[in-house]
Amino acid sequence: MQIINHYSMLFSAVFIFGITSFFLLRDGYAPKDGVILFVVMAVLIGGWLILRPKQGTADGQKQLEAEIGKGRAVLLELQSPF
């Protein structure tokens, strides 16, 4: 089960690309099909680049530590990238 959770974005992208390819290419290849598949792949890769987990910076940690205890409410959310 952990392998599915670990690579869920990859599995979803392959599934979406496969379904799109199936419906576009079932009647043969046309140049517009290639363009559509290229756009779908670009959107999937772009989505991964935007949504992928990233490591926090030291500046962010210092800023957070400076905010805690200053009399303001601080919502702290910790998430594991995996």
VMD Tcl script that draws the C-alpha trace (Angstrom):
set ca {
  {0.00 0.00 0.00}
  {2.88 2.37 0.71}
  {4.15 1.99 -2.87}
  {0.78 3.24 -4.14}
  {0.85 6.20 -1.79}
  {4.48 6.95 -2.59}
  {3.97 7.05 -6.36}
  {0.30 8.05 -6.61}
  {1.02 11.13 -8.74}
  {3.01 9.03 -11.20}
  {0.33 6.33 -11.37}
  {-2.38 8.96 -11.88}
  {-0.42 10.68 -14.65}
  {0.20 7.40 -16.48}
  {-3.49 6.49 -16.15}
  {-4.68 9.91 -17.43}
  {-2.21 9.85 -20.31}
  {-3.17 6.26 -21.18}
  {-6.90 6.98 -21.22}
  {-6.35 10.12 -23.30}
  {-4.15 8.20 -25.73}
  {-6.70 5.41 -26.02}
  {-9.54 7.73 -26.96}
  {-7.46 9.89 -29.31}
  {-5.65 7.10 -31.15}
  {-8.39 4.48 -31.48}
  {-9.31 5.75 -34.96}
  {-5.71 6.28 -36.11}
  {-3.11 8.96 -35.65}
  {-3.67 12.53 -36.81}
  {-1.35 15.49 -36.23}
  {-3.90 17.16 -33.93}
  {-3.85 14.02 -31.76}
  {-0.11 14.45 -31.32}
  {-0.57 18.08 -30.32}
  {-3.26 17.18 -27.80}
  {-1.13 14.42 -26.31}
  {1.82 16.81 -26.07}
  {-0.34 19.39 -24.27}
  {-1.71 16.76 -21.87}
  {1.83 15.58 -21.08}
  {3.00 19.19 -20.58}
  {0.09 19.87 -18.19}
  {0.83 16.70 -16.21}
  {4.54 17.52 -15.93}
  {3.78 21.14 -15.08}
  {1.33 20.04 -12.40}
  {3.94 17.76 -10.89}
  {6.52 20.54 -10.86}
  {4.10 22.87 -9.08}
  {2.63 20.34 -6.62}
  {5.69 18.26 -5.73}
  {6.89 18.37 -2.12}
  {9.81 20.66 -1.47}
  {12.11 20.98 1.48}
  {11.62 24.08 3.58}
  {14.28 26.74 3.81}
  {16.22 27.81 6.87}
  {14.83 31.34 6.45}
  {11.30 29.99 6.73}
  {12.18 28.19 9.95}
  {13.81 31.29 11.47}
  {10.82 33.42 10.50}
  {8.45 30.88 12.06}
  {10.44 30.74 15.29}
  {10.40 34.56 15.45}
  {6.59 34.62 15.09}
  {5.91 32.09 17.85}
  {5.40 33.70 21.26}
  {4.85 37.28 20.00}
  {1.22 37.38 21.14}
  {-0.19 36.43 17.75}
  {-1.95 33.21 16.94}
  {0.20 30.94 14.80}
  {-1.20 28.03 12.86}
  {1.52 25.46 12.44}
  {0.96 22.67 9.95}
  {3.57 20.00 9.45}
  {3.35 17.68 6.49}
  {5.55 14.85 5.42}
  {6.48 14.89 1.73}
  {5.86 11.12 1.63}
}
mol new
graphics top color blue
foreach p $ca { graphics top sphere $p radius 0.5 }
foreach p [lrange $ca 0 end-1] q [lrange $ca 1 end] { graphics top cylinder $p $q radius 0.2 }
display resetview
